[in-house]
Amino acid sequence: MAGHASKQIDSKTLWGGKISPFSTSYGKLMMWFFLVSDALTFGGLLVAYGFTRHNYGGSWPIGEETFNSLPFLGHGYPLIYVALMTFLLIVSSVTMVLAVEAGHRMDKKGVIKWMVATIIGGFFFLGSQAWEWSHFIHGSEFGKVELADGSLAVVKGHFGEIENFTVTKAGHHHKVDETITEDVMHMYQHAVAEGHVHNNVITLHDGSEARIAKKDNSEMKLLVKESGGTYDKGTVIEGAEAIKMYEDVVNSGDAHRITYGANLQENEYGPKQYGQFSSLLLVSTGSTYFQEF
């Protein structure tokens, strides 16, 4: 039976430079370098993440509770948006392969068609990443709350809409009886975090004071993540009791008892390491997608 003989290359030609060893194209070698470096980068991050989580003694955030929002639809959709972004990533990779295949056939229209589809998918994916992580960084509407016994709880439920602030004491920028309707959520969260809300009155950054017009919170649950003097980890507080406990903290005037969002120092979802690893994985994911183009 006749066979195909392998091409023999002498050692001087093989390792003498100017050509690729093993007769492999430069583009293929660079792709392998990219894949190996990508695998090592994500592998290192995931190993470090697993080691940190294994050694953390407290309650680690649950993905279904942290990533449960959809654009325009609000909360209550655990990991649905994550699954959608994964689908977009896979589809845009397929369209890129189809564009390369069309190029091999010298099909210019096919290349343009599949590259346009790839670019559209890429923009949707990166836009989705920006939306999801901006919400992760800014946090939920309720934040993480420190209860009276020192326990820490995440909050679930329906947040009553903030309608406006009516100024009752003038400051440097706002006058008495002025109604503030812009950026009220951001001002409200900042004031709550700094302990500048007391008895439904908010102290604004310019020193003025205003009465808060806000609808009632409802369907609230407090899920205790860190034990305190009264409540143990895993305790669930619901209904009117949960609403009262949360409102007591909001109106206590105490700073740093409610944490919103995540940064490298603190985050409402759990230990600060969780936010740090999330930031690193976000940067790695975005840079990887750009490299794949």
C-alpha positions in Angstrom: 0.0 0.0 0.0 1.4 3.3 -1.0 1.8 5.9 1.7 2.7 9.6 1.9 6.2 10.2 3.0 6.9 13.0 5.5 9.0 15.8 4.2 12.5 15.6 5.6 14.2 18.9 6.6 17.8 18.9 7.6 18.7 20.3 11.1 20.5 23.4 9.7 17.4 24.4 7.7 15.0 23.5 10.5 16.7 25.5 13.3 18.8 28.0 11.3 16.3 30.8 11.6 14.4 32.9 9.0 11.7 30.2 8.7 9.2 28.7 11.1 10.2 25.4 12.8 8.1 22.4 11.9 7.0 24.3 8.7 4.2 26.0 10.7 2.8 29.4 9.5 3.6 32.4 11.6 -0.1 33.2 12.1 -0.8 29.7 13.4 2.1 30.0 15.9 0.9 33.3 17.2 -2.6 32.0 17.6 -1.3 29.2 19.7 0.8 31.7 21.8 -2.4 33.7 22.3 -4.5 30.6 23.4 -1.8 29.4 25.8 -1.3 32.8 27.4 -5.1 33.3 27.6 -5.5 29.9 29.3 -2.6 30.6 31.7 -4.1 34.0 32.6 -7.6 32.7 33.3 -6.2 29.6 34.9 -4.1 31.7 37.4 -7.1 33.9 38.2 -9.5 31.0 38.7 -7.0 29.1 40.9 -6.4 32.2 43.0 -10.1 32.8 43.3 -10.8 29.2 44.3 -8.0 29.3 46.9 -9.3 32.5 48.4 -12.9 31.3 48.5 -11.9 28.0 50.1 -10.0 29.8 52.8 -12.6 32.4 53.5 -14.4 31.7 56.8 -17.5 33.8 56.2 -20.3 33.6 53.8 -19.3 33.8 50.1 -21.6 35.6 47.6 -24.0 33.5 45.6 -24.0 34.2 41.8 -27.8 33.8 41.5 -28.3 36.5 44.1 -25.6 38.9 42.8 -26.3 38.7 39.0 -30.1 38.6 38.8 -31.1 41.6 36.7 -32.1 42.2 33.1 -32.1 45.5 31.2 -35.5 47.2 31.3 -37.0 44.3 33.4 -35.4 44.8 36.8 -34.4 42.1 39.2 -35.5 38.5 39.7 -33.8 36.8 36.8 -30.9 34.9 38.3 -28.0 34.4 35.8 -30.3 34.9 32.7 -28.2 37.8 31.5 -25.0 35.9 32.1 -26.4 33.0 29.9 -27.4 35.5 27.2 -23.9 37.1 27.1 -22.3 33.6 26.9 -24.7 32.8 23.9 -23.6 36.1 22.2 -20.0 35.3 22.7 -20.3 31.8 21.2 -22.4 33.0 18.2 -19.9 35.8 17.4 -17.1 33.3 17.5 -19.0 31.1 15.0 -19.6 34.1 12.7 -15.9 34.9 12.8 -15.0 31.3 11.8 -17.5 31.6 8.9 -15.9 34.8 7.8 -12.5 33.1 7.7 -14.0 30.2 5.8 -15.5 32.6 3.2 -12.1 34.2 2.8 -10.5 30.9 2.0 -13.1 30.6 -0.8 -12.3 34.2 -2.0 -16.0 35.0 -1.3 -15.8 38.8 -0.6 -19.5 39.2 0.1 -19.5 36.3 2.5 -16.5 37.8 4.4 -18.2 41.2 4.7 -21.5 39.6 5.8 -20.0 37.4 8.5 -17.6 40.1 9.7 -20.4 42.6 10.1 -22.4 40.0 12.1 -19.3 39.4 14.2 -18.8 43.1 14.9 -22.5 43.5 15.8 -22.2 40.6 18.2 -19.1 42.0 19.7 -20.7 45.4 20.4 -23.7 43.6 22.0 -21.4 41.5 24.2 -19.1 44.4 25.3 -22.2 46.6 25.8 -23.8 43.9 28.0 -20.6 43.6 30.0 -20.5 47.4 30.6 -24.2 47.3 31.7 -23.8 44.4 34.0 -20.6 45.5 35.7 -21.7 49.1 36.1 -24.7 47.7 38.0 -22.4 45.5 40.0 -20.2 48.4 40.9 -23.1 50.8 41.8 -24.9 48.0 43.7 -28.5 47.2 44.4 -31.2 49.7 45.5 -31.1 48.4 49.1 -27.4 47.6 49.7 -26.0 45.5 52.4 -27.2 46.4 55.9 -25.6 46.1 59.4 -28.4 45.3 61.8 -28.7 46.5 65.4 -27.0 43.3 66.7 -24.0 43.7 64.4 -25.0 41.0 61.9 -24.8 41.8 58.2 -27.6 41.0 55.8 -28.4 41.4 52.1 -31.8 42.8 51.2 -34.3 41.5 48.7 -37.6 43.0 47.8 -39.3 45.8 45.9 -37.7 49.2 46.5 -40.2 52.1 46.7 -39.6 54.8 44.1 -38.1 58.1 45.3 -40.3 60.8 43.8 -38.5 64.0 45.0 -36.9 65.9 47.8 -38.5 69.1 49.1 -36.0 71.5 50.7 -37.0 72.6 54.2 -33.7 74.3 55.1 -31.6 76.3 52.6 -28.0 75.5 51.8 -25.4 76.9 49.5 -27.2 75.8 46.3 -30.8 74.9 47.2 -33.5 77.2 48.5 -36.4 76.5 50.8 -39.4 74.9 49.1 -37.3 73.9 46.1 -38.3 70.5 44.7 -35.4 68.3 43.6 -36.2 65.5 41.1 -32.9 64.9 39.3 -30.3 62.3 40.4 -32.3 61.6 43.6 -31.4 57.9 43.9 -27.7 58.7 43.8 -28.0 61.5 46.4 -30.2 59.3 48.6 -27.8 56.3 48.6 -24.8 58.6 49.3 -26.6 60.3 52.2 -27.7 56.9 53.6 -24.2 55.5 53.5 -22.8 58.6 55.2 -25.5 58.7 57.9 -27.2 61.9 56.5 -30.7 60.6 56.6 -32.7 60.9 59.8 -36.5 60.7 60.4 -37.1 60.8 56.6 -35.1 64.0 56.3 -32.0 64.1 54.1 -29.0 66.4 54.5 -27.6 67.2 51.0 -24.0 67.9 50.1 -24.5 71.7 50.2 -25.8 71.6 53.8 -29.4 72.0 52.9 -32.0 69.7 54.4 -35.0 68.2 52.5 -38.0 66.0 53.2 -38.0 62.8 51.2 -41.1 61.8 49.2 -40.7 58.1 48.7 -43.1 55.2 48.1 -43.0 52.3 50.7 -40.7 49.4 50.3 -42.5 46.0 50.0 -42.0 42.3 49.8 -38.7 42.7 51.7 -36.4 39.9 53.0 -33.3 40.3 55.1 -30.9 37.4 54.4 -28.3 37.3 57.2 -24.8 36.6 55.8 -22.6 37.3 58.8 -23.7 36.4 62.3 -24.2 39.0 65.1 -25.4 38.9 68.7 -29.0 37.8 67.9 -29.1 36.6 64.3 -27.0 33.7 63.0 -25.8 33.3 59.4 -28.6 31.9 57.2 -31.5 33.6 59.2 -34.2 35.0 57.0 -36.3 38.0 58.3 -39.4 38.8 56.3 -42.4 41.0 56.0 -43.2 44.0 58.3 -40.3 43.1 60.7 -37.8 43.2 57.9 -39.1 46.6 56.6 -39.0 48.1 60.1 -35.5 46.9 60.8 -34.2 48.2 57.5 -35.9 51.6 57.8 -34.6 51.9 61.4 -31.0 51.6 60.0 -31.7 54.0 57.1 -33.1 56.7 59.5 -30.7 56.1 62.3 -28.2 58.8 61.2 -25.3 56.3 61.6 -22.7 56.2 58.9 -21.4 53.1 57.1 -24.2 50.8 58.3 -25.4 50.3 54.7 -23.0 49.6 51.9 -23.9 50.0 48.2 -22.1 48.4 45.3 -18.5 47.2 45.1 -15.0 48.5 44.8 -11.5 47.3 45.7 -12.1 48.2 49.4 -15.6 47.1 50.2 -18.7 45.6 48.5 -22.3 44.8 49.4 -22.1 41.3 48.1 -19.6 39.8 50.5 -15.8 40.1 51.3 -13.7 42.7 49.5 -11.7 39.9 47.7 -14.9 39.1 45.8 -15.0 42.6 44.2 -11.3 42.5 43.5 -11.4 39.2 41.6 -14.6 40.3 39.8 -12.7 43.4 38.5 -9.7 41.4 37.4 -11.9 38.9 35.5 -13.8 41.8 33.9 -10.6 43.4 32.5 -9.3 40.0 31.3 -12.6 39.1 29.6 -12.8 42.4 27.8 -9.1 42.3 26.7 -9.5 38.7 25.5 -12.5 39.7 23.3 -10.6 42.5 21.7 -7.7 40.2 21.0 -10.0 37.6 19.3 -10.9 40.3 16.7 
